[in-house]
Structure formats: C-alpha cells, structure tokens
C-alpha cells in the first residue's frame, strides 16, 4: 500500500505526461502481482467500490472528530479524501511516531482491495476506521482516494494504458483491443507482458482504437493537393463506435467506454455484423438532427424512460467502416473482415453498401462536401448548412484507418469559437494540485441593471494567470459559502465557447458548451461587458 501511496503522490506533483508514463511503467515493473493489477484498475477507473459512499465516510469521521471541526476543515481543504487523511487522529494502536517509514507495518494493496470488496454498506464506518488506524499516515490518503474513486492525479484511462504498453514494450493498440476482454487484476495481461503467451481476446464485439484528426487552417491546407483529399461535415455529437459481432452489440465512446446502456433504441437497431465509426446524435423528424443539448439528456444514464426514448431518439451518422460483416474473414463465427488497412475511398464505398439495408432513421451516411480548391472548403466552413455542424473534416483518399492521432491523414477545421465578455461572480476552490487555489469560475452578463450567471469555466488560463486570478478573488471577496466565494463584480473575463442552447434550468435561459477562459480583460470595466441579448442572438432557431 505504501508503494501505491508514493505513486499517487508523485503523479499528483508531476505535470509532464512523459514523466507520468515513466512513473507508472516503473511501478508496474517493480510491483508484484496482484498489487500492480489492482493499482492499474484504480488508475483506469475499473475498480468498482460502490458500497463506500461519501456519506458513509462522513459518518465514520463524525464518530472520531467533532462534526463542526470537520465541516470547517472540509470547507477549507475542498477535497473529502485529503480532509479525512489530514484530520484523522492517531490512536494508541498506531505505530510510534519515532519509527522510520521503512519500520512501519505495511499492508499489501491486494489485501486492502479484497477487504473493500467484501465490506458491507452498514459496516463501512467501522471497518474503514479500523483500516485507517492500521495504515501509516502516508498510506491513509491513498486508501481514501481509492474508495472515493476520484484519484485526481492527472492520469486518464488512456494514459494508464499507454504506460502499460510502454512497460510491456508493445503497441498501445494491442492493449486497447484486448482491454474489454480483461478483468482486474489482469493476471493474463501481465503474464503476457513479462514473457508469456498473449491472451486471446475474450470479449465479443470489442472496441478498436479510433483514428483521430489534427487541427488545421487554410494556411496549412494550401501546402496540400485538394485532389488527394475528401471533405465531410464534422457533426456536433459524440464520436462513437457501434460494434455488433456474433450476437453481441455494443456502443463505445471514443475512449472505449461502453455506453450501450444509455442507448437501447440504437442498440436494438444494430442489425448487422461489423464495426462502424460515427457520430452519435439525436434524430429530429425524418432527416434532421437535434442539438448537443438534446443528446446530453441521453448521456450518462443507466436507464432511459420511454418518454425520453420517444422525444430524443438516438441515431448514428456514419463516418467510417472498420469491420465489414458482409465479407467473412474465415475467423470465429460472426466475425467479419477487418478493412482498416484499405484506403479511405474504398472503405467509404464499402460503408455506403453496408448502410443500405439498415434503418435510415437510425443509421445514415455523413455527406461529402464537393470542392476543388481549399477556398471552397473555407467557404463551406464559414457557411455551415446546419447549426449542429461544428466544422469540416478533411481526409486523404489513400489513407488506411490508423489508431491514434497521426498528423497528416486526417484534419479537422472547426468553426471559430464564440466569444463573449462576461463578469466574474463566484469562484470555487479546485481539487488535487489546485486545492489551494480558486480555480473554478462562475461568470455572468448584464440583463438590464442586473448580472445573471451564464456559465462556469475552470480551464483556459496559464499557471501564472491562475495565481493572478486567485489573488484577485481573495482580495475582492464579498461573501464566503464554504469553498465558494462571491467576489466584487469588477473583473471581466473573455469567455470562448463552442455553442449555445436554450436552457429552462438556468436563470439566464441559456447554457454554453465547453466554456473556457480565453483572456483576462484587466483593462475592461465591468460596465462594458456583454448583455444577455448578445447571447440570445447566438441561439439556434427553435425547432
């Protein structure tokens, strides 16, 4: 457990992606099974400890600590796991303080995970308290981060899998394609990576790593031959992969998360054998599509009501075909031909034929944009035919489907972001390495003589700008509400965002998509910030 705690601590304070990869790979190399497998499951978010809820942890703490002292401490620290680790009292049974770290007793991570899995809901306060008492102080924080599920060490599931590939000296695509057939603590995976046999993919309808694009503009495109490329619209939904093989049907996000449960209507319509890459959208009428806000109503749900299925039916607008089940490859029953190595134009032709027998209300083809010059593509980008389009995609005709972000074959040219000058109203303390700074900002615009909140942003600024903003917030605080402060409405932030939708849940009536701080307008008085009417003019027409 101590080694896992050190890993989390070092990852928290290591900003470099490459250094994080090295830390994780070194840990996997130096840590025996099954501890390294459980650590990997924690980093990838595949460690499920649902019985241990924040309310149970608070109940545990209030058995040892004055409730008001804990509340004030939590308000100041802003992170539940960190607060409990800092405030947890030493007991008579704890190791003497004069002992060196190496002399303190340690508990294997696998033993901790086993106990957590076996822990009943009612026993959480008592058993968690026993575990915290038994662990050295430096390991308590790691235990608490483990059970709360939010490690907040700057490591995504994809980064953790990349570290596994680096440790085993194999391609990342091999790890990703095996992943959904593996279960923690991944004994078969580590046996292969340390010299054994590669495990057979046990998952039906597995995820295949997606091909990603790089951003471009007209200046960069001028160096390329338009005749060697195709262009199509970039739709404003979420990128998914729909896979149906041997009776198993799954819908994956671009990172490989199985989101099938939220879209049973689309899963039911997947009457094919193969794998389609496309954009998940909501259908409107016979040919139209809904906004991203419409799609959001379907995302992250375990169950979907009949009313929502009817009002927001899911559809897939296809971009590419990875596995063609109309052409068997001689493999296992139900498998199709892997056509990722074929050129883009040939895959496109196969995709058109593949989609033809499917329900057109659920599956259709993303149309191509006719062009002979890059200026024509620029004109199409500037004059989008549908508000649900966020730009154009440009692809080489001869390119195979390659996993990852390879510069050259695919480009994205998104529309310019919307910009608005808003006023900083509230700030909340961040988490992890930002827990000492006010880094989450609520901002608003004028509505007559009052300021109404229109969004929140927590990125887009540099570390130095974060320090400047934090200083401003502390110096201009009007009220405090735990980890949140209201500030004097004097500072203007230029906010960039990707889109705007009507929202009856917000006082302003609007909701921004992907807002971020574009610039800090130290020079601009709050009276010159934008008005709500400016945002309302950006709204798409009502359906």
C-alpha positions as CSV (number, residue, x, y, z in Angstrom):
1,X,0.0,0.0,0.0
2,X,2.9,2.3,0.7
3,X,4.3,2.0,-2.8
4,X,0.8,2.8,-4.3
5,X,0.6,5.8,-2.0
6,X,4.0,7.0,-3.2
7,X,2.9,6.6,-6.8
8,X,-0.2,8.7,-6.3
9,X,1.8,11.4,-4.5
10,X,4.4,11.6,-7.2
11,X,1.8,11.6,-10.0
12,X,0.0,14.5,-8.4
13,X,3.0,16.7,-8.5
14,X,4.3,15.6,-11.9
15,X,2.9,17.8,-14.7
16,X,4.8,16.1,-17.5
17,X,2.9,13.5,-19.5
18,X,6.1,11.6,-20.3
19,X,7.2,11.6,-16.7
20,X,3.9,10.3,-15.6
21,X,4.2,7.4,-18.1
22,X,7.7,6.6,-16.7
23,X,6.4,6.7,-13.1
24,X,3.5,4.2,-13.9
25,X,5.7,1.9,-16.0
26,X,8.3,1.8,-13.2
27,X,5.7,1.0,-10.7
28,X,4.3,-1.9,-12.8
29,X,7.8,-3.2,-13.3
30,X,8.7,-3.1,-9.6
31,X,5.4,-4.2,-8.1
32,X,4.4,-7.9,-8.0
33,X,1.0,-9.4,-8.9
34,X,-1.7,-8.8,-8.0
35,X,-1.0,-5.4,-6.5
36,X,0.1,-3.9,-9.7
37,X,-3.1,-5.1,-11.4
38,X,-5.3,-3.5,-8.7
39,X,-3.3,-0.3,-9.0
40,X,-3.9,-0.3,-12.7
41,X,-7.6,-0.8,-12.2
42,X,-7.7,2.2,-9.9
43,X,-5.9,4.4,-12.5
44,X,-8.2,3.3,-15.3
45,X,-11.4,3.7,-13.3
46,X,-12.2,0.0,-13.4
47,X,-12.1,-0.6,-9.7
48,X,-15.8,-0.6,-8.5
49,X,-16.3,0.0,-4.8
50,X,-19.9,1.2,-4.8
51,X,-20.7,0.3,-1.2
52,X,-18.4,3.0,0.1
53,X,-20.2,6.3,-0.4
54,X,-19.1,9.8,0.8
55,X,-22.0,9.9,3.3
56,X,-20.6,6.7,4.9
57,X,-17.2,8.2,5.1
58,X,-18.6,11.4,6.8
59,X,-20.5,9.1,9.2
60,X,-17.1,7.4,10.0
61,X,-15.3,10.7,10.6
62,X,-18.0,12.1,12.8
63,X,-17.5,9.1,15.1
64,X,-14.0,10.4,15.8
65,X,-14.0,14.1,15.1
66,X,-16.2,17.0,16.1
67,X,-18.7,17.4,13.3
68,X,-18.3,21.2,13.1
69,X,-14.5,21.0,13.1
70,X,-14.7,18.5,10.2
71,X,-17.1,20.7,8.3
72,X,-14.9,23.8,8.6
73,X,-11.8,21.7,7.6
74,X,-13.6,20.3,4.6
75,X,-14.7,23.7,3.6
76,X,-11.1,24.9,3.7
77,X,-9.4,21.9,2.0
78,X,-12.1,21.3,-0.6
79,X,-11.3,17.5,-1.0
80,X,-13.0,14.9,1.1
81,X,-10.2,12.3,1.0
82,X,-7.5,14.9,1.7
83,X,-9.5,16.3,4.6
84,X,-10.1,13.0,6.3
85,X,-6.4,12.0,5.8
86,X,-5.2,15.2,7.4
87,X,-7.6,15.3,10.3
88,X,-7.7,11.6,11.2
89,X,-6.4,11.2,14.8
90,X,-3.6,9.0,15.9
91,X,-4.7,6.2,18.3
92,X,-2.8,4.3,20.9
93,X,-2.5,1.4,18.5
94,X,-0.7,3.4,15.8
95,X,2.9,2.8,15.2
96,X,5.1,5.1,17.3
97,X,5.9,8.4,15.7
98,X,9.6,7.9,16.1
99,X,9.7,4.8,13.8
100,X,11.1,5.4,10.3
101,X,8.8,4.9,7.4
102,X,10.5,1.6,6.5
103,X,9.9,0.2,10.0
104,X,6.2,1.0,10.0
105,X,3.9,-2.0,9.1
106,X,2.6,-2.1,5.6
107,X,-0.5,-3.8,4.1
108,X,-0.5,-5.1,0.5
109,X,-2.8,-3.2,-1.9
110,X,-4.4,-6.5,-2.9
111,X,-5.4,-7.2,0.8
112,X,-6.9,-3.7,1.0
113,X,-8.9,-4.2,-2.1
114,X,-10.2,-7.6,-1.0
115,X,-11.4,-6.2,2.3
116,X,-13.0,-3.2,0.5
117,X,-14.8,-5.6,-1.9
118,X,-16.2,-7.7,1.0
119,X,-17.2,-4.7,3.0
120,X,-21.0,-4.3,3.5
121,X,-22.6,-0.9,3.4
122,X,-23.6,-1.0,7.1
123,X,-20.1,-1.9,8.1
124,X,-18.3,0.9,6.2
125,X,-17.8,3.3,9.1
126,X,-16.4,0.7,11.5
127,X,-14.2,-1.2,9.1
128,X,-12.9,1.9,7.3
129,X,-11.9,3.4,10.6
130,X,-10.1,0.2,11.5
131,X,-8.2,0.3,8.2
132,X,-7.2,3.9,8.6
133,X,-5.9,3.2,12.1
134,X,-3.8,0.3,10.8
135,X,-2.2,2.2,8.0
136,X,0.7,4.6,8.3
137,X,-0.4,8.2,7.7
138,X,1.2,8.4,4.3
139,X,-1.0,5.5,3.1
140,X,-4.3,6.8,4.5
141,X,-4.7,9.4,1.8
142,X,-4.1,6.7,-0.9
143,X,-6.8,4.5,0.7
144,X,-9.3,7.3,0.8
145,X,-8.6,8.3,-2.8
146,X,-9.1,4.7,-3.7
147,X,-12.5,4.4,-2.1
148,X,-13.8,7.8,-3.3
149,X,-13.0,6.8,-6.9
150,X,-11.5,10.2,-7.8
151,X,-7.8,9.8,-7.8
152,X,-7.3,13.3,-9.4
153,X,-3.6,12.7,-10.2
154,X,-3.8,13.8,-13.8
155,X,-3.9,10.3,-15.3
156,X,-6.6,9.3,-17.7
157,X,-7.5,5.7,-18.5
158,X,-5.8,6.1,-21.9
159,X,-2.6,7.4,-20.3
160,X,-2.6,4.4,-17.9
161,X,-3.0,2.0,-20.8
162,X,-0.2,3.8,-22.7
163,X,2.1,3.2,-19.6
164,X,1.2,-0.5,-19.7
165,X,2.2,-0.6,-23.4
166,X,5.5,1.1,-22.5
167,X,6.1,-1.3,-19.7
168,X,5.5,-4.3,-21.9
169,X,7.2,-2.8,-25.0
170,X,4.1,-3.5,-27.1
171,X,1.9,-1.2,-29.3
172,X,-0.9,0.6,-27.5
173,X,-3.4,-0.7,-30.0
174,X,-2.7,-4.2,-28.8
175,X,-3.5,-3.2,-25.2
176,X,-6.7,-1.3,-26.2
177,X,-8.1,-4.1,-28.4
178,X,-7.6,-6.6,-25.6
179,X,-8.9,-4.4,-22.8
180,X,-12.6,-5.2,-22.8
181,X,-11.8,-8.9,-22.5
182,X,-9.7,-8.4,-19.4
183,X,-10.7,-8.2,-15.7
184,X,-8.7,-6.8,-12.7
185,X,-6.1,-7.6,-11.5
186,X,-5.2,-8.5,-15.1
187,X,-3.0,-11.6,-14.4
188,X,-3.2,-12.8,-18.0
189,X,-2.2,-9.3,-19.3
190,X,0.9,-9.1,-17.1
191,X,1.9,-12.7,-17.7
192,X,2.0,-11.9,-21.5
193,X,3.9,-8.6,-21.0
194,X,6.5,-10.4,-18.9
195,X,7.2,-13.1,-21.5
196,X,4.2,-15.4,-21.6
197,X,1.5,-16.1,-24.2
198,X,-0.6,-13.2,-25.4
199,X,-4.2,-13.7,-24.1
200,X,-6.9,-14.4,-26.6
201,X,-9.5,-11.6,-26.7
202,X,-12.3,-12.9,-24.7
203,X,-14.6,-10.0,-25.4
204,X,-17.3,-10.2,-28.1
205,X,-17.7,-7.1,-30.1
206,X,-14.5,-5.5,-28.8
207,X,-13.5,-1.8,-29.1
208,X,-10.9,-0.9,-31.7
209,X,-8.8,2.2,-31.2
210,X,-10.2,5.2,-33.1
211,X,-8.4,7.3,-35.6
212,X,-8.1,10.9,-34.6
213,X,-7.5,14.1,-36.5
214,X,-5.3,17.2,-36.0
215,X,-6.4,20.8,-36.2
216,X,-5.6,22.8,-39.3
217,X,-6.4,26.1,-41.0
218,X,-6.4,27.5,-44.5
219,X,-2.7,28.4,-44.4
220,X,-1.7,24.8,-43.6
221,X,-4.0,23.3,-46.2
222,X,-2.5,25.4,-49.0
223,X,0.5,23.1,-48.9
224,X,-1.7,20.0,-49.7
225,X,-3.2,18.9,-53.0
226,X,-7.0,19.2,-52.8
227,X,-7.4,16.4,-55.4
228,X,-5.9,13.9,-52.9
229,X,-8.4,14.6,-50.2
230,X,-12.1,14.4,-49.4
231,X,-14.1,16.6,-47.0
232,X,-17.1,16.0,-44.9
233,X,-19.0,17.7,-42.1
234,X,-17.9,17.4,-38.5
235,X,-21.2,16.9,-36.6
236,X,-21.6,18.2,-33.0
237,X,-22.5,15.0,-31.2
238,X,-20.1,12.5,-29.6
239,X,-17.8,10.2,-31.5
240,X,-18.7,6.5,-31.0
241,X,-18.0,3.1,-32.4
242,X,-21.0,0.7,-32.9
243,X,-19.9,-2.9,-32.9
244,X,-22.1,-6.0,-33.4
245,X,-20.5,-9.4,-33.6
246,X,-21.8,-12.9,-33.0
247,X,-24.9,-11.7,-31.3
248,X,-23.2,-9.1,-29.0
249,X,-24.0,-5.5,-29.6
250,X,-22.1,-2.6,-28.0
251,X,-21.7,1.2,-28.4
252,X,-18.4,2.6,-27.3
253,X,-17.2,6.2,-26.7
254,X,-14.1,7.3,-28.4
255,X,-12.1,6.3,-25.3
256,X,-13.5,2.8,-25.3
257,X,-16.2,3.2,-22.6
258,X,-19.2,1.0,-23.1
259,X,-22.2,3.4,-23.2
260,X,-24.7,0.9,-24.7
261,X,-27.0,1.1,-21.6
262,X,-27.9,4.7,-22.3
263,X,-28.9,4.0,-25.9
264,X,-31.0,0.8,-26.0
265,X,-33.0,2.1,-29.0
266,X,-29.9,2.3,-31.2
267,X,-28.5,-1.0,-29.9
268,X,-31.8,-2.7,-30.9
269,X,-31.4,-1.3,-34.4
270,X,-27.9,-2.6,-34.9
271,X,-29.0,-5.4,-37.2
272,X,-25.6,-6.0,-38.7
273,X,-22.2,-7.7,-38.2
274,X,-19.4,-5.3,-38.1
275,X,-18.0,-2.1,-36.6
276,X,-19.0,1.4,-37.6
277,X,-17.2,4.6,-36.6
278,X,-19.5,7.7,-36.5
279,X,-21.2,10.5,-34.6
280,X,-23.9,9.8,-32.0
281,X,-26.8,12.2,-32.5
282,X,-30.5,12.7,-31.7
283,X,-32.9,12.4,-34.6
284,X,-35.3,15.3,-35.4
285,X,-38.0,14.5,-37.9
286,X,-37.0,12.3,-40.8
287,X,-33.7,13.8,-41.8
288,X,-32.9,16.5,-39.1
289,X,-30.7,16.1,-36.0
290,X,-31.0,17.7,-32.6
291,X,-28.6,19.9,-30.7
292,X,-25.9,18.7,-28.4
293,X,-28.1,19.7,-25.5
294,X,-30.7,17.2,-26.8
295,X,-28.1,14.5,-26.9
296,X,-26.9,15.4,-23.3
297,X,-30.3,14.3,-22.0
298,X,-29.4,10.8,-23.1
299,X,-25.8,10.7,-21.9
300,X,-24.6,9.1,-18.6
301,X,-27.8,7.3,-17.9
302,X,-28.2,3.8,-16.6
303,X,-31.8,3.6,-17.7
304,X,-33.8,5.7,-20.2
305,X,-37.5,6.4,-19.9
306,X,-40.0,5.6,-22.6
307,X,-40.8,9.3,-22.9
308,X,-37.1,10.2,-23.5
309,X,-36.7,7.4,-26.0
310,X,-39.6,8.8,-27.9
311,X,-38.7,12.5,-27.6
312,X,-34.9,12.1,-28.2
313,X,-34.4,9.0,-30.4
314,X,-30.7,8.1,-30.9
315,X,-29.1,7.8,-34.3
316,X,-25.6,7.2,-35.7
317,X,-24.2,9.3,-38.6
318,X,-21.5,7.1,-40.0
319,X,-18.0,8.3,-40.9
320,X,-16.1,5.0,-41.5
321,X,-16.3,1.2,-41.5
322,X,-13.7,-0.8,-39.6
323,X,-15.2,-4.4,-39.7
324,X,-17.3,-5.5,-42.6
325,X,-19.5,-8.4,-41.6
326,X,-20.9,-8.8,-45.1
327,X,-17.4,-10.3,-46.0
328,X,-16.4,-13.1,-43.7
329,X,-12.7,-13.4,-42.9
330,X,-12.6,-17.0,-42.0
331,X,-12.2,-16.4,-38.3
332,X,-14.6,-17.1,-35.5
333,X,-18.3,-17.4,-36.2
334,X,-19.9,-14.0,-36.6
335,X,-16.6,-12.2,-37.3
336,X,-16.2,-10.0,-40.4
337,X,-13.4,-8.7,-42.5
338,X,-11.1,-6.2,-40.9
339,X,-10.9,-3.5,-43.6
340,X,-8.9,-0.8,-41.6
341,X,-5.9,-1.3,-43.9
342,X,-7.9,-0.4,-47.0
343,X,-7.7,3.2,-48.5
344,X,-10.2,5.8,-47.3
345,X,-12.2,5.9,-50.5
346,X,-12.5,2.1,-50.7
347,X,-13.7,2.0,-47.1
348,X,-16.2,4.7,-47.9
349,X,-17.6,2.7,-50.7
350,X,-17.9,-0.4,-48.5
351,X,-19.6,1.8,-45.9
352,X,-22.3,3.0,-48.3
353,X,-23.2,-0.6,-49.2
354,X,-23.1,-1.6,-45.6
355,X,-25.6,1.0,-44.5
356,X,-28.0,0.4,-47.3
357,X,-30.1,-2.3,-45.6
358,X,-30.2,-0.6,-42.2
359,X,-33.0,1.6,-40.8
360,X,-32.3,5.1,-42.2
361,X,-33.9,6.7,-39.1
362,X,-31.1,5.1,-37.0
363,X,-28.1,4.9,-39.4
364,X,-27.2,7.3,-42.2
365,X,-24.0,8.4,-44.0
366,X,-22.2,11.7,-43.3
367,X,-22.3,13.5,-46.6
368,X,-19.3,14.6,-48.5
369,X,-18.6,18.3,-49.3
370,X,-17.9,18.8,-53.0
371,X,-14.8,21.0,-53.6
372,X,-11.8,21.5,-56.0
373,X,-10.0,24.2,-54.0
374,X,-9.3,24.9,-50.3
375,X,-11.0,28.2,-50.7
376,X,-14.2,26.3,-51.4
377,X,-13.7,24.3,-48.2
378,X,-13.2,27.6,-46.3
379,X,-16.4,28.9,-47.7
380,X,-18.3,25.8,-46.7
381,X,-16.9,26.1,-43.2
382,X,-17.9,29.7,-42.9
383,X,-21.4,29.0,-44.2
384,X,-22.5,25.9,-42.3
385,X,-25.8,24.5,-43.5
386,X,-26.9,23.2,-40.1
387,X,-26.3,24.6,-36.5
388,X,-25.4,21.0,-35.4
389,X,-22.3,21.1,-37.6
390,X,-19.1,22.4,-35.9
391,X,-16.7,22.4,-38.8
392,X,-15.3,20.2,-41.5
393,X,-13.2,17.0,-41.6
394,X,-10.5,16.6,-44.3
395,X,-9.1,13.1,-45.1
396,X,-6.5,11.8,-47.5
397,X,-8.1,9.5,-50.1
398,X,-5.4,6.8,-49.8
399,X,-5.0,6.6,-46.1
400,X,-5.8,3.4,-44.1
401,X,-7.6,3.7,-40.7
402,X,-4.8,4.2,-38.3
403,X,-5.2,4.2,-34.5
404,X,-4.4,7.4,-32.6
405,X,-3.6,10.9,-33.7
406,X,-1.2,10.7,-36.6
407,X,-0.5,14.0,-38.2
408,X,-1.2,14.1,-41.9
409,X,-4.0,11.8,-42.9
410,X,-7.0,13.4,-41.2
411,X,-7.5,17.1,-40.3
412,X,-10.3,18.9,-38.5
413,X,-11.1,22.6,-39.2
414,X,-13.6,23.7,-36.6
415,X,-15.6,26.9,-36.8
416,X,-14.2,29.7,-34.8
417,X,-15.3,29.7,-31.2
418,X,-17.9,32.2,-30.0
419,X,-16.5,34.9,-27.7
420,X,-18.3,36.9,-25.1
421,X,-17.1,39.4,-22.4
422,X,-18.5,38.2,-19.0
423,X,-18.1,39.3,-15.4
424,X,-16.6,37.1,-12.7
425,X,-19.2,36.4,-10.0
426,X,-18.2,33.4,-8.0
427,X,-15.1,31.3,-7.5
428,X,-14.7,27.8,-6.0
429,X,-11.5,26.1,-4.7
430,X,-10.2,23.5,-7.0
431,X,-9.2,19.9,-6.4
432,X,-5.9,18.0,-6.3
433,X,-2.9,20.2,-7.1
434,X,-5.4,23.1,-7.4
435,X,-6.9,22.6,-4.0
436,X,-5.0,25.7,-2.7
437,X,-6.3,28.0,-5.5
438,X,-9.7,29.3,-6.5
439,X,-9.8,27.9,-10.0
440,X,-13.5,27.2,-10.9
441,X,-15.2,30.4,-12.0
442,X,-18.9,31.3,-12.4
443,X,-19.5,34.3,-14.7
444,X,-22.4,36.4,-15.9
445,X,-23.6,39.1,-18.3
446,X,-25.9,42.1,-18.0
447,X,-29.6,41.7,-18.1
448,X,-30.9,45.3,-17.7
449,X,-29.3,46.5,-14.5
450,X,-28.6,43.1,-13.0
451,X,-25.9,40.5,-13.8
452,X,-27.2,36.9,-14.4
453,X,-24.9,33.9,-14.4
454,X,-24.5,32.2,-17.8
455,X,-21.8,29.6,-17.3
456,X,-18.8,28.2,-15.4
457,X,-15.2,27.7,-16.6
458,X,-12.2,26.0,-15.0
459,X,-9.5,26.0,-17.7
460,X,-8.1,28.1,-20.5
461,X,-5.6,30.1,-18.3
462,X,-1.9,29.6,-17.5
463,X,-0.5,28.8,-14.1
464,X,0.6,32.4,-13.7
465,X,-2.8,33.7,-14.7
466,X,-4.3,31.2,-12.1
467,X,-2.2,32.9,-9.4
468,X,-3.3,36.3,-10.5
469,X,-7.0,35.3,-10.5
470,X,-6.6,33.7,-7.1
471,X,-5.1,36.8,-5.7
472,X,-7.9,39.0,-7.2
473,X,-10.5,36.7,-5.7
474,X,-9.0,36.7,-2.2
475,X,-8.6,40.5,-2.3
476,X,-12.2,41.1,-3.6
477,X,-14.3,38.6,-1.7
478,X,-17.7,39.8,-0.6
479,X,-19.1,36.6,0.9
480,X,-18.0,33.0,1.7
481,X,-20.0,29.9,1.3
482,X,-17.7,27.1,2.4
483,X,-15.2,26.5,-0.5
484,X,-17.1,29.1,-2.7
485,X,-16.6,32.9,-2.6
486,X,-18.6,35.6,-4.2
487,X,-16.5,38.5,-5.5
488,X,-17.0,42.1,-6.3
489,X,-18.3,42.1,-9.9
490,X,-15.4,44.1,-11.3
491,X,-13.3,41.7,-13.4
492,X,-14.2,40.9,-17.0
493,X,-13.2,37.5,-18.5
494,X,-13.3,36.9,-22.2
495,X,-15.0,33.5,-22.5
496,X,-14.7,31.3,-25.5
497,X,-17.3,28.5,-26.1
498,X,-18.4,26.1,-28.8
499,X,-22.1,26.6,-28.8
500,X,-25.2,27.8,-27.1
501,X,-28.5,26.3,-26.3
502,X,-31.7,27.3,-24.6
503,X,-32.0,26.0,-21.0
504,X,-35.1,26.5,-18.8
505,X,-33.0,25.2,-15.9
506,X,-30.8,28.4,-15.9
507,X,-32.0,31.8,-14.8
508,X,-30.4,33.3,-17.9
509,X,-32.3,30.8,-20.2
510,X,-29.0,29.8,-21.9
511,X,-26.4,27.1,-21.5
512,X,-22.9,27.3,-23.0
513,X,-21.0,24.3,-24.5
514,X,-17.3,23.9,-23.5
515,X,-16.8,27.4,-22.0
516,X,-13.2,28.4,-21.1
517,X,-11.3,31.5,-20.2
518,X,-9.9,33.0,-23.4
519,X,-8.4,36.1,-21.9
520,X,-8.5,38.1,-18.7
521,X,-9.6,41.6,-19.5
522,X,-7.9,43.5,-16.7
523,X,-8.3,46.6,-19.0
524,X,-12.0,46.4,-19.5
525,X,-14.6,47.9,-17.0
526,X,-17.5,45.6,-15.9
527,X,-19.9,48.1,-17.4
528,X,-18.7,47.2,-20.9
529,X,-19.3,43.5,-20.5
530,X,-21.8,41.9,-22.9
531,X,-25.6,41.8,-22.4
532,X,-27.8,38.7,-22.4
533,X,-29.3,39.9,-25.7
534,X,-25.9,39.3,-27.3
535,X,-26.0,35.7,-26.3
536,X,-29.7,35.2,-27.2
537,X,-28.9,36.4,-30.7
538,X,-26.4,33.5,-31.0
539,X,-29.1,30.8,-30.1
540,X,-30.1,28.4,-32.9
541,X,-33.7,28.8,-34.1
542,X,-36.3,26.9,-32.1
543,X,-37.3,23.6,-33.5
